[in-house]
Amino acid sequence: MRQYELMVILDPDLEERTVAPSLDQFLTVITKDGGSVDKVDIWGRRRLAHEISKKSDGIYAVIEMQAEPDTVKELDRQLNLTEAVLRTKVVRRDGK
Amino acid sequence: MAKPPLRKPKKKVCQFCKKNPQTIDYKDTTLLRKFVSDRGKIRARRVTGNCTQHQRDIAMAIKNSREMALMPYSSTAR
């Protein structure tokens, strides 16, 4: 089990209040495989420093969690398949 | 023959080594902004005075932060 921090940038056209439920839905993969989600921090709409797929805004969210490496890989794969997700980044919180 | 004036280099101490418990995080853009030029380029170690390890940490953090569009790859100031 390792500690991870995941940052996602979501499509700005999404309704702000639908963000939390849809994130929860993604994160069920983590809880189902025995991991735990420690903190979900939704930064809200922010201006991007440069365009990502022709969008100049994005909804940022930072998630802290504990999970197995394979589970995180699966979550990242699923996020990348989703069109509402512009970009993701997974960083290890412990050590390094 | 005029000798070039000797310039005495000021030895800077890496600011992250001085105060130990400071982690470099890619989300902390206010900190990272100090290490880029006004065009968005990463400042050299010569300029920042960081040690090898911390300069690398800073550079990695800036690059991560660029990927997440928190910092610009280049800004067309000027």
N, CA and C atoms of all chains as a GROMACS GRO file, in nm:
protein
  522
    1MET      N    1   0.084  -0.121   0.000
    1MET     CA    2   0.000   0.000   0.000
    1MET      C    3   0.087   0.124   0.000
    2ARG      N    4   0.057   0.215  -0.088
    2ARG     CA    5   0.137   0.336  -0.097
    2ARG      C    6   0.049   0.459  -0.096
    3GLN      N    7   0.112   0.570  -0.063
    3GLN     CA    8   0.038   0.695  -0.059
    3GLN      C    9   0.056   0.768  -0.191
    4TYR      N   10  -0.054   0.809  -0.246
    4TYR     CA   11  -0.048   0.879  -0.374
    4TYR      C   12  -0.123   1.011  -0.367
    5GLU      N   13  -0.084   1.095  -0.459
    5GLU     CA   14  -0.159   1.219  -0.476
    5GLU      C   15  -0.193   1.229  -0.624
    6LEU      N   16  -0.318   1.248  -0.650
    6LEU     CA   17  -0.364   1.252  -0.788
    6LEU      C   18  -0.421   1.390  -0.818
    7MET      N   19  -0.376   1.448  -0.928
    7MET     CA   20  -0.436   1.574  -0.969
    7MET      C   21  -0.505   1.553  -1.103
    8VAL      N   22  -0.628   1.600  -1.112
    8VAL     CA   23  -0.698   1.590  -1.240
    8VAL      C   24  -0.745   1.728  -1.284
    9ILE      N   25  -0.739   1.749  -1.412
    9ILE     CA   26  -0.800   1.869  -1.469
    9ILE      C   27  -0.921   1.823  -1.549
   10LEU      N   28  -1.036   1.876  -1.512
   10LEU     CA   29  -1.160   1.837  -1.578
   10LEU      C   30  -1.205   1.944  -1.675
   11ASP      N   31  -1.288   1.902  -1.765
   11ASP     CA   32  -1.344   1.991  -1.866
   11ASP      C   33  -1.417   2.109  -1.801
   12PRO      N   34  -1.390   2.232  -1.844
   12PRO     CA   35  -1.456   2.349  -1.783
   12PRO      C   36  -1.604   2.358  -1.814
   13ASP      N   37  -1.650   2.286  -1.916
   13ASP     CA   38  -1.792   2.292  -1.952
   13ASP      C   39  -1.879   2.211  -1.857
   14LEU      N   40  -1.812   2.133  -1.773
   14LEU     CA   41  -1.886   2.054  -1.673
   14LEU      C   42  -1.950   2.147  -1.570
   15GLU      N   43  -2.065   2.106  -1.520
   15GLU     CA   44  -2.128   2.181  -1.411
   15GLU      C   45  -2.045   2.161  -1.286
   16GLU      N   46  -2.023   2.270  -1.214
   16GLU     CA   47  -1.936   2.263  -1.097
   16GLU      C   48  -1.987   2.165  -0.991
   17ARG      N   49  -2.119   2.157  -0.979
   17ARG     CA   50  -2.171   2.073  -0.870
   17ARG      C   51  -2.173   1.925  -0.907
   18THR      N   52  -2.156   1.892  -1.035
   18THR     CA   53  -2.152   1.751  -1.072
   18THR      C   54  -2.011   1.693  -1.056
   19VAL      N   55  -1.914   1.780  -1.024
   19VAL     CA   56  -1.775   1.737  -1.016
   19VAL      C   57  -1.754   1.636  -0.904
   20ALA      N   58  -1.799   1.672  -0.784
   20ALA     CA   59  -1.776   1.585  -0.669
   20ALA      C   60  -1.834   1.445  -0.688
   21PRO      N   61  -1.962   1.433  -0.729
   21PRO     CA   62  -2.016   1.299  -0.751
   21PRO      C   63  -1.941   1.219  -0.857
   22SER      N   64  -1.901   1.286  -0.965
   22SER     CA   65  -1.834   1.210  -1.071
   22SER      C   66  -1.695   1.166  -1.027
   23LEU      N   67  -1.629   1.249  -0.944
   23LEU     CA   68  -1.500   1.206  -0.890
   23LEU      C   69  -1.518   1.086  -0.799
   24ASP      N   70  -1.622   1.092  -0.716
   24ASP     CA   71  -1.650   0.980  -0.625
   24ASP      C   72  -1.668   0.850  -0.703
   25GLN      N   73  -1.733   0.865  -0.818
   25GLN     CA   74  -1.759   0.748  -0.899
   25GLN      C   75  -1.627   0.686  -0.949
   26PHE      N   76  -1.534   0.773  -0.991
   26PHE     CA   77  -1.403   0.724  -1.035
   26PHE      C   78  -1.330   0.655  -0.920
   27LEU      N   79  -1.343   0.714  -0.801
   27LEU     CA   80  -1.264   0.669  -0.689
   27LEU      C   81  -1.317   0.540  -0.627
   28THR      N   82  -1.431   0.493  -0.675
   28THR     CA   83  -1.481   0.366  -0.623
   28THR      C   84  -1.385   0.252  -0.654
   29VAL      N   85  -1.307   0.269  -0.763
   29VAL     CA   86  -1.208   0.167  -0.798
   29VAL      C   87  -1.108   0.150  -0.684
   30ILE      N   88  -1.070   0.262  -0.624
   30ILE     CA   89  -0.972   0.258  -0.516
   30ILE      C   90  -1.030   0.186  -0.394
   31THR      N   91  -1.150   0.229  -0.352
   31THR     CA   92  -1.207   0.173  -0.231
   31THR      C   93  -1.244   0.026  -0.249
   32LYS      N   94  -1.281  -0.008  -0.373
   32LYS     CA   95  -1.320  -0.147  -0.398
   32LYS      C   96  -1.200  -0.241  -0.384
   33ASP      N   97  -1.081  -0.191  -0.421
   33ASP     CA   98  -0.961  -0.275  -0.412
   33ASP      C   99  -0.888  -0.261  -0.280
   34GLY      N  100  -0.957  -0.210  -0.179
   34GLY     CA  101  -0.898  -0.209  -0.046
   34GLY      C  102  -0.815  -0.085  -0.014
   35GLY      N  103  -0.815   0.010  -0.104
   35GLY     CA  104  -0.744   0.134  -0.074
   35GLY      C  105  -0.835   0.231  -0.002
   36SER      N  106  -0.782   0.349   0.030
   36SER     CA  107  -0.867   0.447   0.094
   36SER      C  108  -0.839   0.586   0.039
   37VAL      N  109  -0.944   0.664   0.030
   37VAL     CA  110  -0.931   0.801  -0.019
   37VAL      C  111  -0.928   0.891   0.104
   38ASP      N  112  -0.816   0.964   0.121
   38ASP     CA  113  -0.800   1.044   0.242
   38ASP      C  114  -0.858   1.183   0.229
   39LYS      N  115  -0.838   1.243   0.113
   39LYS     CA  116  -0.879   1.382   0.100
   39LYS      C  117  -0.913   1.411  -0.045
   40VAL      N  118  -1.023   1.478  -0.066
   40VAL     CA  119  -1.057   1.526  -0.200
   40VAL      C  120  -1.068   1.677  -0.192
   41ASP      N  121  -0.982   1.742  -0.265
   41ASP     CA  122  -0.980   1.888  -0.260
   41ASP      C  123  -1.011   1.940  -0.400
   42ILE      N  124  -1.127   2.003  -0.413
   42ILE     CA  125  -1.165   2.058  -0.544
   42ILE      C  126  -1.130   2.206  -0.546
   43TRP      N  127  -1.035   2.238  -0.630
   43TRP     CA  128  -0.989   2.378  -0.637
   43TRP      C  129  -1.088   2.465  -0.711
   44GLY      N  130  -1.166   2.402  -0.795
   44GLY     CA  131  -1.261   2.480  -0.875
   44GLY      C  132  -1.201   2.524  -1.006
   45ARG      N  133  -1.272   2.615  -1.072
   45ARG     CA  134  -1.232   2.659  -1.204
   45ARG      C  135  -1.109   2.748  -1.196
   46ARG      N  136  -1.014   2.722  -1.281
   46ARG     CA  137  -0.889   2.798  -1.281
   46ARG      C  138  -0.846   2.822  -1.422
   47ARG      N  139  -0.778   2.929  -1.442
   47ARG     CA  140  -0.723   2.960  -1.574
   47ARG      C  141  -0.600   2.871  -1.595
   48LEU      N  142  -0.589   2.814  -1.715
   48LEU     CA  143  -0.472   2.732  -1.744
   48LEU      C  144  -0.358   2.821  -1.793
   49ALA      N  145  -0.237   2.782  -1.761
   49ALA     CA  146  -0.122   2.863  -1.803
   49ALA      C  147  -0.100   2.852  -1.954
   50HIS      N  148  -0.147   2.744  -2.011
   50HIS     CA  149  -0.144   2.729  -2.156
   50HIS      C  150  -0.262   2.641  -2.194
   51GLU      N  151  -0.298   2.642  -2.320
   51GLU     CA  152  -0.417   2.568  -2.361
   51GLU      C  153  -0.394   2.418  -2.355
   52ILE      N  154  -0.498   2.348  -2.314
   52ILE     CA  155  -0.496   2.202  -2.322
   52ILE      C  156  -0.618   2.164  -2.404
   53SER      N  157  -0.594   2.097  -2.512
   53SER     CA  158  -0.698   2.061  -2.610
   53SER      C  159  -0.798   2.175  -2.630
   54LYS      N  160  -0.744   2.289  -2.667
   54LYS     CA  161  -0.819   2.408  -2.708
   54LYS      C  162  -0.902   2.472  -2.596
   55LYS      N  163  -0.873   2.432  -2.473
   55LYS     CA  164  -0.947   2.490  -2.362
   55LYS      C  165  -0.854   2.579  -2.280
   56SER      N  166  -0.904   2.693  -2.238
   56SER     CA  167  -0.817   2.783  -2.163
   56SER      C  168  -0.850   2.785  -2.014
   57ASP      N  169  -0.955   2.712  -1.975
   57ASP     CA  170  -0.989   2.697  -1.833
   57ASP      C  171  -0.992   2.550  -1.798
   58GLY      N  172  -0.996   2.523  -1.669
   58GLY     CA  173  -1.009   2.384  -1.628
   58GLY      C  174  -1.056   2.379  -1.484
   59ILE      N  175  -1.120   2.266  -1.448
   59ILE     CA  176  -1.159   2.247  -1.309
   59ILE      C  177  -1.056   2.154  -1.246
   60TYR      N  178  -0.987   2.204  -1.146
   60TYR     CA  179  -0.880   2.127  -1.084
   60TYR      C  180  -0.933   2.052  -0.962
   61ALA      N  181  -0.879   1.932  -0.941
   61ALA     CA  182  -0.909   1.859  -0.819
   61ALA      C  183  -0.785   1.782  -0.777
   62VAL      N  184  -0.758   1.783  -0.648
   62VAL     CA  185  -0.643   1.710  -0.595
   62VAL      C  186  -0.696   1.606  -0.496
   63ILE      N  187  -0.652   1.482  -0.516
   63ILE     CA  188  -0.702   1.372  -0.434
   63ILE      C  189  -0.584   1.302  -0.366
   64GLU      N  190  -0.593   1.288  -0.237
   64GLU     CA  191  -0.491   1.212  -0.164
   64GLU      C  192  -0.548   1.077  -0.129
   65MET      N  193  -0.467   0.972  -0.152
   65MET     CA  194  -0.522   0.839  -0.130
   65MET      C  195  -0.412   0.739  -0.098
   66GLN      N  196  -0.456   0.624  -0.048
   66GLN     CA  197  -0.366   0.511  -0.026
   66GLN      C  198  -0.417   0.396  -0.110
   67ALA      N  199  -0.325   0.336  -0.184
   67ALA     CA  200  -0.371   0.227  -0.269
   67ALA      C  201  -0.253   0.146  -0.318
   68GLU      N  202  -0.285   0.031  -0.378
   68GLU     CA  203  -0.182  -0.051  -0.439
   68GLU      C  204  -0.144   0.012  -0.574
   69PRO      N  205  -0.017  -0.006  -0.614
   69PRO     CA  206   0.027   0.051  -0.741
   69PRO      C  207  -0.062   0.014  -0.860
   70ASP      N  208  -0.103  -0.112  -0.866
   70ASP     CA  209  -0.183  -0.157  -0.981
   70ASP      C  210  -0.319  -0.088  -0.985
   71THR      N  211  -0.374  -0.064  -0.866
   71THR     CA  212  -0.505   0.000  -0.858
   71THR      C  213  -0.497   0.142  -0.913
   72VAL      N  214  -0.388   0.210  -0.877
   72VAL     CA  215  -0.372   0.348  -0.921
   72VAL      C  216  -0.353   0.352  -1.072
   73LYS      N  217  -0.281   0.254  -1.122
   73LYS     CA  218  -0.259   0.247  -1.266
   73LYS      C  219  -0.392   0.232  -1.339
   74GLU      N  220  -0.478   0.147  -1.282
   74GLU     CA  221  -0.610   0.123  -1.341
   74GLU      C  222  -0.695   0.250  -1.336
   75LEU      N  223  -0.690   0.320  -1.222
   75LEU     CA  224  -0.766   0.444  -1.207
   75LEU      C  225  -0.721   0.546  -1.310
   76ASP      N  226  -0.589   0.557  -1.327
   76ASP     CA  227  -0.534   0.654  -1.421
   76ASP      C  228  -0.578   0.619  -1.563
   77ARG      N  229  -0.579   0.490  -1.592
   77ARG     CA  230  -0.621   0.446  -1.726
   77ARG      C  231  -0.765   0.485  -1.752
   78GLN      N  232  -0.850   0.459  -1.650
   78GLN     CA  233  -0.992   0.492  -1.667
   78GLN      C  234  -1.014   0.641  -1.684
   79LEU      N  235  -0.937   0.720  -1.607
   79LEU     CA  236  -0.952   0.865  -1.617
   79LEU      C  237  -0.914   0.914  -1.757
   80ASN      N  238  -0.806   0.856  -1.810
   80ASN     CA  239  -0.761   0.899  -1.941
   80ASN      C  240  -0.860   0.862  -2.052
   81LEU      N  241  -0.940   0.760  -2.025
   81LEU     CA  242  -1.040   0.721  -2.125
   81LEU      C  243  -1.161   0.814  -2.124
   82THR      N  244  -1.178   0.882  -2.010
   82THR     CA  245  -1.294   0.968  -1.997
   82THR      C  246  -1.271   1.101  -2.069
   83GLU      N  247  -1.369   1.142  -2.146
   83GLU     CA  248  -1.349   1.264  -2.224
   83GLU      C  249  -1.355   1.390  -2.140
   84ALA      N  250  -1.424   1.384  -2.027
   84ALA     CA  251  -1.436   1.503  -1.942
   84ALA      C  252  -1.306   1.535  -1.869
   85VAL      N  253  -1.211   1.442  -1.875
   85VAL     CA  254  -1.084   1.463  -1.806
   85VAL      C  255  -0.981   1.514  -1.906
   86LEU      N  256  -0.928   1.633  -1.879
   86LEU     CA  257  -0.830   1.690  -1.971
   86LEU      C  258  -0.691   1.634  -1.944
   87ARG      N  259  -0.657   1.623  -1.817
   87ARG     CA  260  -0.522   1.575  -1.784
   87ARG      C  261  -0.518   1.519  -1.642
   88THR      N  262  -0.427   1.426  -1.620
   88THR     CA  263  -0.411   1.369  -1.486
   88THR      C  264  -0.264   1.364  -1.451
   89LYS      N  265  -0.236   1.365  -1.323
   89LYS     CA  266  -0.099   1.342  -1.278
   89LYS      C  267  -0.102   1.270  -1.145
   90VAL      N  268  -0.027   1.162  -1.138
   90VAL     CA  269  -0.017   1.085  -1.014
   90VAL      C  270   0.124   1.102  -0.958
   91VAL      N  271   0.132   1.139  -0.833
   91VAL     CA  272   0.261   1.159  -0.767
   91VAL      C  273   0.258   1.082  -0.636
   92ARG      N  274   0.373   1.024  -0.599
   92ARG     CA  275   0.378   0.956  -0.470
   92ARG      C  276   0.402   1.057  -0.360
   93ARG      N  277   0.325   1.045  -0.254
   93ARG     CA  278   0.334   1.142  -0.145
   93ARG      C  279   0.447   1.107  -0.050
   94ASP      N  280   0.467   0.977  -0.025
   94ASP     CA  281   0.568   0.935   0.073
   94ASP      C  282   0.705   0.931   0.007
   95GLY      N  283   0.806   0.938   0.088
   95GLY     CA  284   0.943   0.927   0.039
   95GLY      C  285   0.974   1.033  -0.063
   96LYS      N  286   1.035   0.991  -0.166
   96LYS     CA  287   1.076   1.070  -0.283
   96LYS      C  288   1.030   1.216  -0.287
   97MET      N  289   4.954   4.674  -1.953
   97MET     CA  290   4.828   4.609  -1.994
   97MET      C  291   4.728   4.606  -1.878
   98ALA      N  292   4.611   4.653  -1.908
   98ALA     CA  293   4.511   4.658  -1.799
   98ALA      C  294   4.454   4.520  -1.775
   99LYS      N  295   4.463   4.481  -1.653
   99LYS     CA  296   4.403   4.352  -1.618
   99LYS      C  297   4.252   4.368  -1.605
  100PRO      N  298   4.178   4.266  -1.645
  100PRO     CA  299   4.034   4.277  -1.622
  100PRO      C  300   4.006   4.281  -1.472
  101PRO      N  301   3.916   4.366  -1.429
  101PRO     CA  302   3.892   4.377  -1.286
  101PRO      C  303   3.842   4.243  -1.230
  102LEU      N  304   3.902   4.207  -1.120
  102LEU     CA  305   3.863   4.079  -1.058
  102LEU      C  306   3.725   4.093  -0.995
  103ARG      N  307   3.638   4.003  -1.036
  103ARG     CA  308   3.507   4.008  -0.974
  103ARG      C  309   3.499   3.897  -0.870
  104LYS      N  310   3.466   3.938  -0.754
  104LYS     CA  311   3.461   3.839  -0.646
  104LYS      C  312   3.323   3.774  -0.643
  105PRO      N  313   3.318   3.647  -0.672
  105PRO     CA  314   3.186   3.584  -0.671
  105PRO      C  315   3.134   3.570  -0.528
  106LYS      N  316   3.011   3.613  -0.512
  106LYS     CA  317   2.950   3.595  -0.381
  106LYS      C  318   2.904   3.450  -0.371
  107LYS      N  319   2.952   3.383  -0.271
  107LYS     CA  320   2.912   3.243  -0.256
  107LYS      C  321   2.774   3.238  -0.191
  108LYS      N  322   2.677   3.188  -0.269
  108LYS     CA  323   2.543   3.178  -0.214
  108LYS      C  324   2.524   3.041  -0.152
  109VAL      N  325   2.446   3.037  -0.046
  109VAL     CA  326   2.414   2.908   0.014
  109VAL      C  327   2.274   2.871  -0.032
  110CYS      N  328   2.261   2.746  -0.069
  110CYS     CA  329   2.131   2.698  -0.116
  110CYS      C  330   2.025   2.722  -0.009
  111GLN      N  331   1.919   2.790  -0.048
  111GLN     CA  332   1.818   2.828   0.052
  111GLN      C  333   1.739   2.709   0.107
  112PHE      N  334   1.739   2.599   0.031
  112PHE     CA  335   1.665   2.482   0.080
  112PHE      C  336   1.747   2.401   0.177
  113CYS      N  337   1.882   2.412   0.165
  113CYS     CA  338   1.968   2.342   0.259
  113CYS      C  339   1.969   2.415   0.392
  114LYS      N  340   1.956   2.547   0.384
  114LYS     CA  341   1.961   2.627   0.508
  114LYS      C  342   1.846   2.591   0.599
  115LYS      N  343   1.724   2.599   0.544
  115LYS     CA  344   1.609   2.562   0.627
  115LYS      C  345   1.558   2.426   0.579
  116ASN      N  346   1.592   2.327   0.657
  116ASN     CA  347   1.569   2.190   0.613
  116ASN      C  348   1.426   2.151   0.580
  117PRO      N  349   1.333   2.169   0.674
  117PRO     CA  350   1.203   2.108   0.645
  117PRO      C  351   1.120   2.190   0.547
  118GLN      N  352   1.168   2.200   0.426
  118GLN     CA  353   1.085   2.263   0.323
  118GLN      C  354   1.081   2.171   0.202
  119THR      N  355   0.964   2.122   0.174
  119THR     CA  356   0.953   2.032   0.061
  119THR      C  357   0.919   2.111  -0.064
  120ILE      N  358   0.968   2.064  -0.175
  120ILE     CA  359   0.942   2.131  -0.302
  120ILE      C  360   0.827   2.058  -0.369
  121ASP      N  361   0.719   2.131  -0.388
  121ASP     CA  362   0.598   2.070  -0.440
  121ASP      C  363   0.560   2.138  -0.570
  122TYR      N  364   0.516   2.058  -0.667
  122TYR     CA  365   0.484   2.117  -0.796
  122TYR      C  366   0.360   2.205  -0.792
  123LYS      N  367   0.280   2.193  -0.684
  123LYS     CA  368   0.159   2.274  -0.675
  123LYS      C  369   0.186   2.414  -0.618
  124ASP      N  370   0.304   2.429  -0.559
  124ASP     CA  371   0.338   2.555  -0.492
  124ASP      C  372   0.396   2.654  -0.594
  125THR      N  373   0.307   2.713  -0.673
  125THR     CA  374   0.358   2.796  -0.783
  125THR      C  375   0.421   2.926  -0.735
  126THR      N  376   0.378   2.975  -0.619
  126THR     CA  377   0.439   3.100  -0.572
  126THR      C  378   0.588   3.080  -0.543
  127LEU      N  379   0.622   2.963  -0.490
  127LEU     CA  380   0.763   2.934  -0.467
  127LEU      C  381   0.836   2.914  -0.599
  128LEU      N  382   0.775   2.837  -0.687
  128LEU     CA  383   0.842   2.802  -0.813
  128LEU      C  384   0.862   2.923  -0.903
  129ARG      N  385   0.773   3.020  -0.892
  129ARG     CA  386   0.784   3.139  -0.976
  129ARG      C  387   0.914   3.214  -0.953
  130LYS      N  388   0.970   3.199  -0.834
  130LYS     CA  389   1.096   3.267  -0.805
  130LYS      C  390   1.211   3.208  -0.885
  131PHE      N  391   1.191   3.087  -0.938
  131PHE     CA  392   1.300   3.020  -1.006
  131PHE      C  393   1.283   3.017  -1.157
  132VAL      N  394   1.193   3.097  -1.208
  132VAL     CA  395   1.182   3.109  -1.353
  132VAL      C  396   1.199   3.256  -1.391
  133SER      N  397   1.243   3.277  -1.514
  133SER     CA  398   1.258   3.413  -1.562
  133SER      C  399   1.121   3.468  -1.600
  134ASP      N  400   1.114   3.594  -1.639
  134ASP     CA  401   0.984   3.650  -1.675
  134ASP      C  402   0.932   3.590  -1.806
  135ARG      N  403   1.017   3.521  -1.879
  135ARG     CA  404   0.970   3.451  -1.998
  135ARG      C  405   0.931   3.307  -1.970
  136GLY      N  406   0.943   3.267  -1.846
  136GLY     CA  407   0.901   3.132  -1.808
  136GLY      C  408   1.010   3.029  -1.813
  137LYS      N  409   1.134   3.072  -1.836
  137LYS     CA  410   1.243   2.975  -1.842
  137LYS      C  411   1.301   2.950  -1.702
  138ILE      N  412   1.348   2.829  -1.681
  138ILE     CA  413   1.405   2.794  -1.551
  138ILE      C  414   1.540   2.864  -1.535
  139ARG      N  415   1.557   2.929  -1.423
  139ARG     CA  416   1.684   3.000  -1.398
  139ARG      C  417   1.795   2.901  -1.368
  140ALA      N  418   1.916   2.936  -1.411
  140ALA     CA  419   2.032   2.849  -1.392
  140ALA      C  420   2.072   2.846  -1.245
  141ARG      N  421   2.141   2.742  -1.210
  141ARG     CA  422   2.188   2.726  -1.072
  141ARG      C  423   2.281   2.841  -1.034
  142ARG      N  424   2.360   2.885  -1.132
  142ARG     CA  425   2.448   3.000  -1.116
  142ARG      C  426   2.371   3.122  -1.063
  143VAL      N  427   2.248   3.135  -1.110
  143VAL     CA  428   2.167   3.251  -1.073
  143VAL      C  429   2.094   3.227  -0.941
  144THR      N  430   2.037   3.107  -0.928
  144THR     CA  431   1.954   3.082  -0.810
  144THR      C  432   2.036   3.051  -0.686
  145GLY      N  433   2.156   2.998  -0.707
  145GLY     CA  434   2.241   2.962  -0.594
  145GLY      C  435   2.199   2.834  -0.524
  146ASN      N  436   2.119   2.753  -0.591
  146ASN     CA  437   2.078   2.626  -0.530
  146ASN      C  438   2.188   2.522  -0.541
  147CYS      N  439   2.182   2.423  -0.455
  147CYS     CA  440   2.275   2.312  -0.468
  147CYS      C  441   2.223   2.218  -0.577
  148THR      N  442   2.308   2.126  -0.618
  148THR     CA  443   2.273   2.037  -0.729
  148THR      C  444   2.139   1.967  -0.707
  149GLN      N  445   2.125   1.910  -0.586
  149GLN     CA  446   2.007   1.830  -0.560
  149GLN      C  447   1.880   1.914  -0.562
  150HIS      N  448   1.887   2.029  -0.497
  150HIS     CA  449   1.766   2.110  -0.488
  150HIS      C  450   1.733   2.177  -0.620
  151GLN      N  451   1.836   2.210  -0.697
  151GLN     CA  452   1.810   2.267  -0.829
  151GLN      C  453   1.734   2.166  -0.913
  152ARG      N  454   1.775   2.039  -0.899
  152ARG     CA  455   1.707   1.935  -0.975
  152ARG      C  456   1.562   1.920  -0.928
  153ASP      N  457   1.543   1.923  -0.796
  153ASP     CA  458   1.406   1.912  -0.742
  153ASP      C  459   1.319   2.024  -0.796
  154ILE      N  460   1.376   2.145  -0.796
  154ILE     CA  461   1.303   2.262  -0.846
  154ILE      C  462   1.268   2.242  -0.994
  155ALA      N  463   1.368   2.199  -1.071
  155ALA     CA  464   1.345   2.183  -1.214
  155ALA      C  465   1.237   2.079  -1.240
  156MET      N  466   1.241   1.969  -1.166
  156MET     CA  467   1.140   1.864  -1.183
  156MET      C  468   1.002   1.918  -1.147
  157ALA      N  469   0.997   1.994  -1.038
  157ALA     CA  470   0.869   2.048  -0.993
  157ALA      C  471   0.812   2.145  -1.097
  158ILE      N  472   0.899   2.227  -1.154
  158ILE     CA  473   0.852   2.322  -1.255
  158ILE      C  474   0.799   2.248  -1.376
  159LYS      N  475   0.870   2.142  -1.415
  159LYS     CA  476   0.827   2.067  -1.533
  159LYS      C  477   0.693   1.997  -1.509
  160ASN      N  478   0.677   1.943  -1.388
  160ASN     CA  479   0.549   1.880  -1.353
  160ASN      C  480   0.439   1.984  -1.357
  161SER      N  481   0.470   2.099  -1.303
  161SER     CA  482   0.370   2.203  -1.292
  161SER      C  483   0.334   2.260  -1.430
  162ARG      N  484   0.429   2.256  -1.523
  162ARG     CA  485   0.398   2.295  -1.660
  162ARG      C  486   0.302   2.197  -1.724
  163GLU      N  487   0.325   2.069  -1.695
  163GLU     CA  488   0.238   1.967  -1.755
  163GLU      C  489   0.094   1.986  -1.711
  164MET      N  490   0.077   2.032  -1.587
  164MET     CA  491  -0.058   2.052  -1.536
  164MET      C  492  -0.107   2.194  -1.560
  165ALA      N  493  -0.040   2.266  -1.646
  165ALA     CA  494  -0.081   2.402  -1.685
  165ALA      C  495  -0.090   2.498  -1.567
  166LEU      N  496  -0.009   2.472  -1.464
  166LEU     CA  497  -0.004   2.566  -1.352
  166LEU      C  498   0.099   2.674  -1.381
  167MET      N  499   0.198   2.638  -1.463
  167MET     CA  500   0.298   2.734  -1.503
  167MET      C  501   0.313   2.729  -1.655
  168PRO      N  502   0.356   2.839  -1.714
  168PRO     CA  503   0.367   2.841  -1.860
  168PRO      C  504   0.495   2.773  -1.909
  169TYR      N  505   0.489   2.716  -2.029
  169TYR     CA  506   0.611   2.667  -2.094
  169TYR      C  507   0.692   2.787  -2.140
  170SER      N  508   0.621   2.884  -2.192
  170SER     CA  509   0.688   3.007  -2.231
  170SER      C  510   0.583   3.116  -2.223
  171SER      N  511   0.623   3.231  -2.178
  171SER     CA  512   0.528   3.341  -2.181
  171SER      C  513   0.584   3.447  -2.275
  172THR      N  514   0.497   3.500  -2.356
  172THR     CA  515   0.544   3.593  -2.459
  172THR      C  516   0.547   3.735  -2.405
  173ALA      N  517   0.607   3.749  -2.288
  173ALA     CA  518   0.629   3.884  -2.238
  173ALA      C  519   0.735   3.948  -2.326
  174ARG      N  520   0.724   4.074  -2.351
  174ARG     CA  521   0.811   4.149  -2.441
  174ARG      C  522   0.770   4.138  -2.585
   0.00000   0.00000   0.00000
